[in-house]
Amino acid sequence: MNQYEEQAFNEILEWKRKILKKPKLFQRMTKGMQDKINEKIPEKAHVVITEGIKNFVKLTLTGSQITTRKSEEAYYSLKERDEIFQQKLSTYRKSAVIEGAGTGAGGILLGLADFPLLLSIKMKFLFDVANLYGFDTKKYEERIFILLVFQLAFSSAEKRRETMELIENWEERKLELVELDWQAFQQEYRDYIDFVKMLQLVPGIGAVVGAYANYNLLDQLGETAKNCYRLRLLTTPPTL
């Protein structure tokens, strides 16, 4: 393991500590607020969100509408992959910000349209990242892994611990994950983002909230994806 890989391994350990720590009081209170907001969301919004996430899961598992290609990236070092990753994240993040600002400025109907559009951006991003780090997304098991990465990024503290255990022991556990409970999956995602994304529907501030929310959601997904794939590549701790 070279110096850069040792640095990356230590960054992974720090990232794991951060996402697995117990939620603060404010975060627990926010979850309670999300539950109350969830009760007041119009039924139409529930349908749009649920169908959007259901389609996201289905398209991810089938690989539909996702085209990836192998390139010289297969021979890149981890440092080179990480550098290319930052470029890709920047590109996808800009797309998400533009889309969030546009739909947020358009009122409730366009605000609702943001959910499936943002999911599409996230799905394409995750397929791109998986291939960048050398994993073949034509394989069903790798598409399951993509959904686990997504779930790790956007779920409760309890679910994160459970998902992290699956990711860390992927080679031993992947055969168990032939099917995914998409209803539980979509509820975790909705609970995580409802509070800030519902503010996107508020006239006057929707555009600002939409852009800000999408920027941060892509950032969070990017950090999670990068470290999950690094974790699979760096299976051996650095020697001291």
N, C-alpha and C positions, 0 to 999 in steps of 0.2 A: 504494500500500500504506500503510494507516494505522499508527499507533503500535502498536496491539494486534497487527496482522498481522505487523509486524516482530518483535515479541517472540515471537510464535508460531513464526515462521520460525527464529529463533535457538534456540528450544526444540527444534525438529525436528532441527537440526544437532547439538545436544548429545545428543539421544536416539540419533541414528544412530551417533555416536561410541561411545556406551555399548554398544549391542548388537552392533557390528561389531568391537569390540576382541578381541584374542586371549584365549582362556579362561585363567584362572589355574590354577596347579598343582592347587589343591584341586578346581576344577571338573573338571579332566582325571581326577583320582583318583576323583571321584564317578562319572564316566561308567564307569570300570572297575568300580566297586562295583555300578553298575546292571546291567552285563553279567552279573556273578556272581549277582545277585539274580534276574535274568531266567531263569537256568537252574534256579532252585529254585522258581519260581512254579508252583503246581499247574496241570495242563493245563486244568482247568475255568476257572481265572482267565484263561488265555491266550485261550480261546474267547470268554468274556464280553467281554474288552477288545477283541479283534479284531473281533467282530461289532458291538460298540457303535460303534467308530470307522468301520467300513464303513457302517453305517446312517447315521451322522452325515454322512459324505461324500455318500451317496445322497440324503438328505433335503435337504441344502444345495443340491445341484445341481438337484434337481427343484423346490425351493421348497415341498415338501409340508409341510402342517401349520403353515406360517408365514404369518401374515396381517399385512400392513403397510398403512398408509394414508397418503396424502399429506395434508398440513395446511399451516397458515400457516408452519410451520417452513421451508418452501422459500424464504421471503423473509427469513429471519433473517440477521444478520451472523455472522461467525465467532465473535466473542465470545459472542453469544447462544447459538450452537450449543454452544460449549464449556461454558457454564454449565448448559445442559440436559443435556449429556453427563454431567457430574458427578452430577447428580441420578439419572440412569438407572443409572450405575455403582453408586451407593450402594444402589439398590433391588435390582439383580441380585446384588450382592455379599452382601447380607443373606440373600437366598434361597439362595445357594450355601453360606454359613456354616451356616445352619439345616439344610440338607440334609446337609452333610458331618458335622456333629455327630451328627445322628440316625442316619445309616448307620454312622458310625464306632463308635457305642455299641452297635450291634446285632450285632457279631461278623462273622465272615468272609462269611456269605451277604449280609447287608445292606451290608457293606463293598464287596463286588463290585458290588452294585447301584448304588453311587455313581458308577461310571464312566459308564454311559449317562445317568444323571440329570444329572450335571454337564455332560456334552456337550450335552444338550438346553438347559440354561440358557445355555451359551456360544453355541450356535447362535442362539437367540432374541435374545440380547444383540447379536450381530454384525449380524443383520438390522436390528435397531432402530437401531444406530449408523449403518449405511450409509444408511438412510433419513433419519436426522437430518441428516447432512452433505450430503444432496441427491442421492443416487445411487439409481437405480431397481432394486430387487432382483428385479423381474419379468424383468429382462434376464439371460440366461444368463451373459454375461461378468461381470456384477457378482457373481454367485454364485461364479464361479471366483475372483474377487478376494477374496471373503470367506474362501475356503479358504487363499489365499496369506497373508492377514493372520493367520489361525490358525497357519499353518505358521511364519511369522516369529516369532510369540510363543513357540512351543514346539518348538524344534529345536536341533540342534547348531550350533556357531559356523560350521562350513563351510556348512551348509545355509542359515543366516541370510544369509550373504553372497550366495549364489546367489538366494535369494528376494528380498532387498532390491533386487538388480539388476532383477528382473522388475517389482517394484512401482514403482521409479523410472522405468522405461521402459514403463509399462503400455500406453499408447496404441499404441506401436510393436510390442509383444510379445504383446498379448492374443490375436491371431488364432492364435498358435502353441499356445495352451493350451486346445485344444478338449477334450482328455481329460486326466484326472489319474491318476497311478499311485497308487491309494489304498493299496496295500500298503506302498509306500515312505513314504507319508504317515503311515499308522498306526504304522509302526515308529519314525519320528522322534518322534511324540508319546509313545509308550510309553517309549522310551528316556529322554525328558526327565522324565517324571513318575513313573516306576516306583518310584524309591527312596523318596520321601516318601509316595506313595500306598499303597505296600505296608505302611508302618508303620501305616496306618489300620486294617489288619486285626488288629493286635496287641491282644489283650484288655487292658483297663485304661487304655490310652492312646489308643485308636482315636478316641474322640470329640474329644479335644483336637487330635490330629493332623489329623483330618478337617476340623474347623472352620478351623484355622490354614492348612492346605494350600489349601483352597478359597478362602479370603479372598485369599491371595497369588496364586493362579492367576488369579482374576478381576481383580485389580489389574494383573497383568502383561499380561493380554489387553486390558484397558481402555487402558492406556498405549500399547500397540502399535496398537490400532484407531484411537484418536484421532489419533495422529501419521501413520498411513498415509493417512487421509482428509484430514487437514490438508495433507499433502504434495501430494495431487492438486489441492487447491484453491489452494494457494500455489505456483504453478509458477515465479513470477518472484522472484528474490532481491531483498531491499530495496535501494534505491539508497543509496549512502553519500555 
